[in-house]
Amino acid sequence: MKIDGVSHNVINMYKKNVTKTEPKVNVIKKDTIELSEEGKNLSALSLNDKSVNSKEKIEAIKNKVMQGTYTVDSKLTAKKIIDVIKGRDV
């Protein structure tokens, strides 16, 4: 039996089947928030005659977020979530 080696047709077929990959471009995505009309209307509500969404408080939180100094008390957040789930006064 005589074996001549690999023919050029086989190599060319292999090269045609190899897929070329293009480098991925990393796109930086930013988070966005949209409020519904119902959500916007909620800002008119008040608790104990105090504005729930006072502009000063919102601006203070925005500034802290922009500076990277905004922190959330995870224990208090968890407690509030459990209170809402169990129907306790919030």
C-alpha positions in Angstrom: 0.0 0.0 0.0 1.3 3.4 -1.0 0.6 6.5 1.1 1.5 9.8 -0.7 0.7 12.2 2.2 -1.9 14.8 2.7 -3.2 16.4 -0.5 -3.6 20.1 -0.8 -7.4 19.8 -1.2 -7.7 18.4 2.3 -5.6 21.3 3.8 -7.7 23.9 1.8 -10.9 22.3 3.0 -9.7 22.6 6.6 -8.7 26.3 6.1 -12.1 27.1 4.7 -13.9 25.6 7.8 -11.8 27.5 10.3 -13.9 30.5 11.5 -12.2 33.8 12.0 -13.0 35.4 15.3 -13.0 39.2 15.5 -11.9 40.8 18.7 -14.8 41.8 20.9 -15.2 45.5 21.6 -16.1 46.2 25.3 -19.0 48.6 25.5 -19.5 50.3 28.8 -23.2 50.3 29.7 -24.7 52.8 32.1 -27.6 52.1 34.3 -30.8 54.1 33.7 -34.0 54.5 35.7 -37.4 55.5 34.3 -40.3 56.3 36.5 -43.9 55.6 35.4 -46.6 58.2 35.8 -47.9 56.4 38.8 -44.4 56.5 40.4 -44.1 60.2 39.7 -47.6 60.8 41.2 -46.4 59.0 44.4 -44.0 61.8 45.1 -47.0 64.0 46.0 -47.8 61.7 48.9 -46.6 62.5 52.4 -46.1 60.7 55.6 -46.7 62.6 58.9 -47.0 65.9 57.0 -43.4 65.5 55.8 -42.6 65.2 52.1 -41.5 61.7 51.3 -39.2 62.8 48.5 -37.9 66.1 49.6 -35.6 67.7 47.0 -32.9 68.3 49.6 -32.8 64.7 50.6 -32.7 63.6 46.9 -29.9 66.0 46.1 -27.9 64.8 49.1 -28.3 61.2 48.0 -27.4 62.0 44.4 -24.2 63.8 45.6 -23.2 60.9 47.8 -23.7 58.5 44.9 -21.7 60.6 42.6 -18.9 60.9 45.1 -19.0 57.2 45.9 -19.7 57.7 49.6 -23.3 56.5 49.6 -23.7 53.5 51.9 -26.7 51.4 52.8 -27.2 49.7 56.1 -27.8 46.1 55.0 -29.3 45.0 58.3 -31.8 47.8 58.3 -32.7 47.0 54.7 -33.2 43.3 55.4 -35.4 44.2 58.4 -37.6 46.5 56.4 -38.0 43.8 53.7 -39.0 41.2 56.3 -41.4 43.7 57.9 -43.1 44.3 54.5 -43.3 40.6 53.8 -44.8 39.8 57.2 -47.3 42.8 57.0 -45.9 44.7 59.9 -46.2 48.4 60.2 -43.5 50.0 58.2 
